[in-house]
Amino acid sequence: MIPPLSTPALVVDLDVFDANVSAMAALMRGTGKTIRPHVKAHRTPELAKRQLGGPAAGVTCATVGEAEVMVAAGIGDVLIANEVVDAAKLERIVELARHATVAIAADDPAPVEALSHLAVRAGVSVGVVIDVDILLHRCGVASMPEAVALARTIESAPGLRLAGIMGYEGRVRLNIEKRDQRIAGAYGVLRATRDALVAAGHRVDAVSAAGTSTLREAIADPTITEIQAGVYALMEPEMLGMDLPFRCAATVRGTVISRHADRFVADVGRRAVGVEYGPPVVVGLDAMHIALSDEHATVTVPGATPPLGSLVDFIPGQIRTTFNLHDRVWVSRGAMLVDCWPVSAR
């Protein structure tokens, strides 16, 4: 039985979600590339499973905890696209490798060597993807010699396998100066790294990168073999102008708790909706201004305000943080609620 919806409530329209997944499959068709959906976008195994099949054989996770939840739900191929150095977490990765194909990102030999000892002791194989700093100057090896040395360490480490290279260029907005050059330069670093590894005698089966904002560029670039996009299945208003065949599938439903001549207040505040990439968009209303506090959205409108107690849907400006604020997500088919699922990897 579906629990009663109590606002503020996170809702995903499965018709739109599934259409977005199908649209991604159509974009990838004939390219020879794969999509490895990044589940940090929703942290919900039931949604992750709907993204598999076709060009998607596995998922990307941001944390060991996310990977554990996905594997426990039956997903058999996970990439933890983050450096892991903590001994207890490395033990957990080895345990995961008993049940699924697992790879982690690395940019330093020390955790690689530690992981090797644990993998040998457990009798499992763990993939290691070399993380390359291509634009963000965050994690990742910073030079070709560094990448080659790390590849040598991985391939000489028992219990491990070199599973490719990866880099992340971040969210590259349409209005960023020299956008095309920045993306091309980032992928150029990956290309040069791959070539250096091949020249040193290493096999590079996967070159993994990109997000939804750089999806078209990644599809067009022959260097990239695997795409780690996550937002595409749910979408955000800021990305709707990027000529992508996706629609917004998630809303936060609120109740009108106060109304005045030119504005109303709903129970959807910063504790219910992510705003990193802009304020939420009110569905079906021409909002002139939205002001958010912890528990309230104050919406100024040009015409009549909705009745007290009525429901209003808000499209989140940032989908990842929105899911991280909710314990569960209601799912619908159009206007009809059909189920409620836990956001179990948050």
C-alpha positions as MATLAB code, in Angstrom:
seq = 'MIPPLSTPALVVDLDVFDANVSAMAALMRGTGKTIRPHVKAHRTPELAKRQLGGPAAGVTCATVGEAEVMVAAGIGDVLIANEVVDAAKLERIVELARHATVAIAADDPAPVEALSHLAVRAGVSVGVVIDVDILLHRCGVASMPEAVALARTIESAPGLRLAGIMGYEGRVRLNIEKRDQRIAGAYGVLRATRDALVAAGHRVDAVSAAGTSTLREAIADPTITEIQAGVYALMEPEMLGMDLPFRCAATVRGTVISRHADRFVADVGRRAVGVEYGPPVVVGLDAMHIALSDEHATVTVPGATPPLGSLVDFIPGQIRTTFNLHDRVWVSRGAMLVDCWPVSAR';
ca = [
       0.000    0.000    0.000;
       1.293    3.467   -0.906;
       1.796    5.641    2.186;
      -0.151    8.903    2.165;
       1.787   11.765    0.622;
       2.718   14.429    3.153;
       4.274   17.650    1.897;
       6.936   18.615    1.182;
       7.234   15.429   -0.875;
       9.643   14.396   -3.614;
       7.835   12.969   -6.655;
       9.236   11.396   -9.836;
       7.078   10.863  -12.919;
       8.159    7.445  -14.201;
       6.738    8.119  -17.654;
       9.118   11.059  -18.048;
      12.016    9.273  -16.332;
      11.705    6.232  -18.593;
      11.374    8.439  -21.674;
      14.617   10.192  -20.717;
      16.391    6.842  -20.329;
      15.105    5.774  -23.756;
      16.226    9.086  -25.262;
      19.723    8.526  -23.883;
      19.809    5.040  -25.399;
      18.806    6.533  -28.755;
      21.593    9.129  -28.530;
      24.149    6.414  -27.805;
      22.945    4.039  -30.501;
      25.558    3.417  -33.168;
      28.294    5.345  -31.356;
      30.061    2.327  -29.873;
      30.059    4.117  -26.519;
      28.511    3.087  -23.221;
      26.690    5.059  -20.559;
      27.482    4.403  -16.903;
      24.740    6.398  -15.123;
      25.909    8.289  -12.053;
      23.490    7.318   -9.308;
      24.513   10.189   -7.020;
      21.778   12.045   -8.921;
      19.078   10.094   -7.055;
      20.673    7.485   -4.757;
      17.664    5.237   -5.311;
      18.252    1.614   -6.421;
      14.825    1.267   -8.034;
      15.571    4.239  -10.287;
      19.107    3.010  -10.996;
      17.803   -0.335  -12.219;
      15.554    1.443  -14.725;
      18.669    3.056  -16.239;
      20.372   -0.265  -16.988;
      20.189   -2.258  -20.190;
      21.042   -1.226  -23.731;
      24.170    0.934  -23.656;
      24.306    0.871  -19.826;
      25.848   -2.204  -18.218;
      26.730   -0.713  -14.853;
      26.511    2.396  -12.691;
      28.807    5.072  -11.314;
      28.778    5.834   -7.588;
      30.302    8.696   -5.629;
      30.884    6.810   -2.382;
      31.490    3.319   -1.057;
      28.151    3.539    0.743;
      26.296    4.236   -2.497;
      28.018    1.261   -4.119;
      27.061   -1.036   -1.235;
      23.398   -0.098   -1.555;
      23.406   -0.614   -5.325;
      25.121   -4.005   -5.128;
      22.775   -5.122   -2.333;
      19.890   -4.252   -4.668;
      21.273   -6.585   -7.335;
      23.292   -4.235   -9.554;
      26.333   -6.206  -10.659;
      28.777   -3.612  -12.022;
      29.800   -0.472  -10.127;
      32.500    2.160  -10.523;
      33.301    4.235   -7.447;
      34.467    7.379   -9.248;
      36.324    8.732   -6.265;
      39.592    8.203   -4.450;
      39.385    5.856   -1.449;
      42.256    5.816    1.042;
      40.633    4.823    4.352;
      41.563    1.254    5.341;
      38.067    0.391    6.556;
      36.532    1.567    3.287;
      39.086   -0.413    1.274;
      37.994   -3.496    3.236;
      34.389   -2.754    2.285;
      35.358   -2.468   -1.383;
      37.000   -5.888   -1.245;
      33.840   -7.311    0.303;
      31.787   -5.748   -2.506;
      34.044   -7.446   -5.053;
      32.822  -10.822   -3.767;
      29.378   -9.993   -5.138;
      29.875   -7.686   -8.134;
      32.329   -6.283  -10.638;
      33.860   -3.341   -8.786;
      36.311   -0.627   -9.789;
      37.561    2.460   -7.974;
      39.322    5.641   -9.040;
      42.899    6.270   -7.915;
      45.548    8.947   -8.360;
      48.204    7.699   -5.916;
      50.048    4.380   -5.511;
      49.640    4.109   -1.717;
      45.938    3.121   -1.609;
      46.488    0.936   -4.680;
      49.104   -1.088   -2.829;
      46.915   -1.306    0.276;
      43.950   -2.465   -1.806;
      46.119   -5.100   -3.483;
      47.029   -6.698   -0.149;
      43.379   -6.833    0.884;
      42.211   -8.204   -2.474;
      44.803  -10.986   -2.424;
      43.858  -11.950    1.118;
      40.181  -12.092    0.121;
      40.820  -13.859   -3.180;
      39.021  -11.236   -5.280;
      39.852   -8.947   -8.189;
      39.214   -5.195   -8.045;
      39.460   -2.804  -10.975;
      41.366    0.453  -10.671;
      40.669    3.395  -12.966;
      43.360    6.060  -13.156;
      41.793    9.418  -12.339;
      43.219   12.218  -14.486;
      42.994   15.928  -13.654;
      41.547   17.302  -16.890;
      39.987   20.620  -15.823;
      38.780   20.964  -12.232;
      42.194   20.746  -10.515;
      40.608   18.611   -7.849;
      41.614   14.930   -7.778;
      43.574   13.133  -10.494;
      47.132   12.602  -11.706;
      48.625   15.814  -13.060;
      51.131   14.523  -15.628;
      51.724   11.741  -18.154;
      54.720   10.303  -16.236;
      52.551   10.172  -13.106;
      49.852    8.262  -15.002;
      52.352    5.811  -16.493;
      53.953    5.161  -13.101;
      50.550    4.560  -11.509;
      49.546    2.185  -14.313;
      52.746    0.244  -13.712;
      51.914    0.002  -10.007;
      48.381   -1.219  -10.723;
      49.407   -3.836  -13.256;
      52.133   -5.201  -11.007;
      49.779   -5.399   -8.005;
      48.198   -8.828   -7.498;
      44.452   -8.819   -7.089;
      44.027   -5.646   -9.146;
      43.412   -4.893  -12.798;
      43.843   -1.684  -14.775;
      40.252   -0.829  -15.742;
      40.927    2.312  -17.796;
      41.228    6.033  -17.181;
      38.710    8.705  -16.256;
      38.422   12.442  -15.850;
      35.682   14.884  -14.988;
      35.373   18.295  -16.591;
      32.598   19.409  -14.248;
      29.372   21.150  -15.154;
      30.248   23.327  -18.147;
      27.449   25.865  -18.489;
      26.427   27.312  -21.845;
      27.530   30.813  -20.850;
      31.065   29.860  -19.794;
      33.721   31.724  -21.767;
      35.494   29.601  -24.401;
      33.253   26.667  -23.539;
      34.103   24.541  -26.587;
      37.831   25.062  -26.126;
      37.641   24.128  -22.443;
      35.848   20.865  -23.167;
      38.103   19.987  -26.100;
      41.162   20.735  -23.995;
      39.910   18.505  -21.183;
      39.324   15.598  -23.540;
      42.692   16.295  -25.140;
      44.348   15.616  -21.780;
      42.563   12.261  -21.608;
      43.626   11.464  -25.172;
      47.261   12.273  -24.431;
      47.148   10.213  -21.233;
      45.664    7.233  -23.043;
      48.296    7.482  -25.769;
      51.104    7.703  -23.209;
      49.837    4.596  -21.437;
      49.496    2.648  -24.676;
      52.994    3.718  -25.733;
      54.276    2.408  -22.391;
      52.712   -0.986  -23.107;
      49.493   -0.690  -21.113;
      46.061   -1.601  -22.423;
      43.405    1.084  -21.918;
      39.978   -0.447  -22.419;
      37.895    2.470  -21.146;
      38.176    6.243  -21.261;
      35.402    7.467  -18.983;
      34.279   11.079  -18.576;
      31.531   13.651  -19.002;
      28.259   14.623  -17.433;
      24.913   15.693  -18.814;
      26.105   19.233  -19.589;
      28.881   17.903  -21.860;
      26.986   14.920  -23.222;
      26.923   15.960  -26.880;
      30.615   16.856  -26.862;
      31.519   13.516  -25.268;
      29.475   11.582  -27.816;
      31.207   13.437  -30.653;
      34.742   13.005  -29.281;
      36.311    9.689  -30.383;
      38.509    9.560  -27.274;
      35.611    9.053  -24.856;
      34.316    5.482  -24.676;
      32.154    5.713  -21.552;
      29.950    8.538  -20.255;
      29.192    9.073  -16.549;
      26.156   11.356  -16.884;
      23.556   11.201  -14.123;
      21.247   14.216  -14.212;
      19.817   13.366  -17.674;
      17.195   10.936  -16.342;
      15.702   13.580  -14.023;
      16.985   16.859  -15.502;
      17.234   20.369  -14.111;
      15.786   23.619  -15.482;
      19.231   25.091  -16.174;
      20.025   22.296  -18.641;
      16.824   22.562  -20.658;
      18.480   25.027  -23.040;
      21.274   22.626  -24.001;
      19.491   21.008  -26.957;
      19.131   17.681  -25.166;
      16.116   15.361  -25.596;
      15.297   15.200  -21.885;
      12.527   16.645  -19.708;
      12.325   17.342  -15.989;
      10.989   14.234  -14.241;
      11.171   15.252  -10.574;
       9.215   17.766   -8.536;
       8.854   18.637   -4.891;
       5.180   18.887   -4.034;
       4.165   21.496   -1.497;
       1.014   22.769    0.171;
      -0.097   26.404    0.066;
      -0.050   27.391    3.747;
      -0.562   31.166    3.387;
      -1.834   33.483    0.640;
      -1.996   37.207   -0.002;
      -3.013   39.502   -2.854;
       0.188   39.093   -4.864;
       1.941   36.110   -3.314;
       1.504   32.751   -1.641;
       3.649   30.647    0.663;
       4.211   26.900    0.293;
       5.925   24.495    2.687;
       8.862   23.907    0.308;
      12.020   25.534    1.641;
      15.747   24.949    1.472;
      15.342   21.841    3.600;
      13.262   20.268    0.836;
      14.729   21.502   -2.459;
      18.266   22.001   -3.770;
      19.084   25.459   -5.131;
      22.777   25.327   -6.091;
      21.951   25.878   -9.768;
      19.068   28.249   -9.274;
      15.713   28.509   -7.516;
      12.968   25.985   -8.199;
      10.500   26.504  -11.025;
       6.813   26.524  -10.102;
       4.806   24.209  -12.349;
       1.815   25.808  -14.073;
       2.291   29.319  -12.680;
       4.104   32.397  -13.976;
       6.097   33.125  -10.860;
       7.640   36.593  -10.836;
       9.867   35.872   -7.850;
      10.589   32.986   -5.472;
      12.212   33.531   -2.072;
      13.263   30.476   -0.064;
      13.870   30.151    3.656;
      14.340   26.944    5.634;
      10.716   25.777    5.481;
       8.994   28.249    3.146;
       8.805   29.200   -0.516;
       7.306   32.668   -0.921;
       6.098   32.972   -4.502;
       5.069   36.285   -6.065;
       2.619   35.894   -8.955;
       1.005   38.392  -11.367;
      -2.506   36.991  -11.070;
      -4.668   35.094   -8.621;
      -2.910   33.013   -6.008;
      -3.784   29.324   -5.569;
      -6.250   28.436   -2.800;
      -5.144   27.758    0.741;
      -4.402   24.050    1.157;
      -3.925   23.403   -2.560;
      -0.908   21.474   -3.861;
       1.818   23.146   -5.930;
       4.743   21.397   -7.638;
       8.264   22.841   -7.735;
      10.935   21.630  -10.182;
      14.236   21.583   -8.248;
      17.094   23.746   -9.439;
      19.556   21.094   -8.244;
      18.448   17.480   -8.348;
      21.268   15.765   -6.428;
      20.950   17.817   -3.265;
      17.161   17.586   -3.475;
      17.258   13.792   -3.292;
      19.766   14.025   -0.465;
      17.170   15.968    1.547;
      14.484   13.267    1.330;
      14.158    9.802    2.866;
      11.760    8.584    0.181;
      10.450    9.415   -3.252;
       6.870    8.982   -4.435;
       6.607    7.773   -8.006;
       3.794    8.555  -10.388;
       2.474    7.775  -13.827;
       1.366   11.194  -14.896;
      -0.980   12.468  -12.183;
      -1.445    9.074  -10.486;
       0.834    8.024   -7.623;
       1.820    4.380   -8.081;
       4.491    3.665   -5.454;
       6.877    5.060   -2.853;
      10.562    4.068   -2.729;
      13.301    4.718   -0.160;
      16.200    6.974   -1.131;
      18.343    4.329    0.481;
      21.852    5.405   -0.567;
      21.692    8.918    0.914;
];
